[in-house]
Amino acid sequence: MYDDATKIPPLTGLRTRSSRSGCRIAELEALGRSARMFTTRHILVVLALGCLQWSLVGADIAKPRIEVFKSKRQLHFFDGERLIKTYRVALGTNPKPPKEREGDKATPEGSYFICRKNPKSQFHLSLGISYPGPKDAERGFKAGLISERERKAITEAHRTGTTPPWNTKLGGEVFVHGRGSKPDWTLGCIALDDSDIEELYRLVPVRTPITIHP
């Protein structure tokens, strides 16, 4: 007779208890469904994270490349055109301008490549960047910072995919390394958290292209 439990007459206590028991059962069933949904979602998230970790550790990266966006403090790791992962980074203590000379504490801008890997870096692990490159050499030669011999040596290192001279007035020894991604604290290098550089170090071979944007 009654669709709403609040309309049941006071004398029909049995029906009231039955209704309340039904509500409790319904609540328990709802809680059970929520728990099952939460457990399922939790498992899916864990599996997804596990698959991502496996894919990064054991991945066959065909065309690795790196892009750094200084203004965003981000390093993007790609396989060809496919973005694999984004990392937070710290820069030099003079972060806005491009590096121009030794000691300016600026991070370079331009197109380079990873020219060496150092498993015994004082900053955990490190990937050497091929700064200075040909454009830096031309600029430095015109500004009287380097000699013709140094300009040619930098250009030849770029052509052969080797480490350029790091002892000129243009500066050098710029790395992607560990020891923390904030705040900006390096002398011009690009710094990641240690767990991130461990991951990147495994995936990045020598001669991987790296482009550094403003």
C-alpha positions, 0 to 999 in steps of 0.5 A: 500500500505504501511506497514511502516508508515515512507513510507507514502507520506507527502501529505497523512496527514490523513493517518499519523494522523490515523497511529499515533492514532493507535500507541497511542491506541496500546501503551495505550493497552500495558500499560493497559496489563502491569498494569493488569499483575502488579496488578495480580502479586502484588495480588498473592505476597500479597496472598502468603505472607498472606498464609505463615503468616497464616500457621506459626501462625496457623500451626499444626507442628507435629515434630518441630525441630531447627537447628542453623548454627553459621557460617551462622548466621542462625536458621532453623525451621523444621517440620520433614524434611521440612524446614518451615523458616530461621531466621537471628541470632546473637551469643555471642561476642566470636562466633567461639569456642563452649562454654566450661565454665562460662563467655567465651561468646561463643555459645554452639555447639551440640544437645540439646532441648528447656527446658523452655519458658519465656514470661517475658524475659528481651530480649522480649521472650526466649526459654531456651536451655538445655546446658550443656548436657551429652557430656558437662558434661563428658568433664567438669568432665574430666577437673575437672570443675564439680563434679561427683554429678553435672555430674550425675545431668546434665545427669539426666536432659537430660534423663528426658527432664528438665532444667539442672543445670545452676550454675556450672563452665560449665555455663548455662542460654543459650537462644534463645531470642529477641532484635536483630539479628546483630551484635554478641552481646550476652553473648553466647545466640542466638538472633533474631529480636523481630518479629521473636522470637514472631513467633518462640515462638508460634510454639516451645514447650518445649522439641523441639530438637535444634542442634547447628552447628559450 
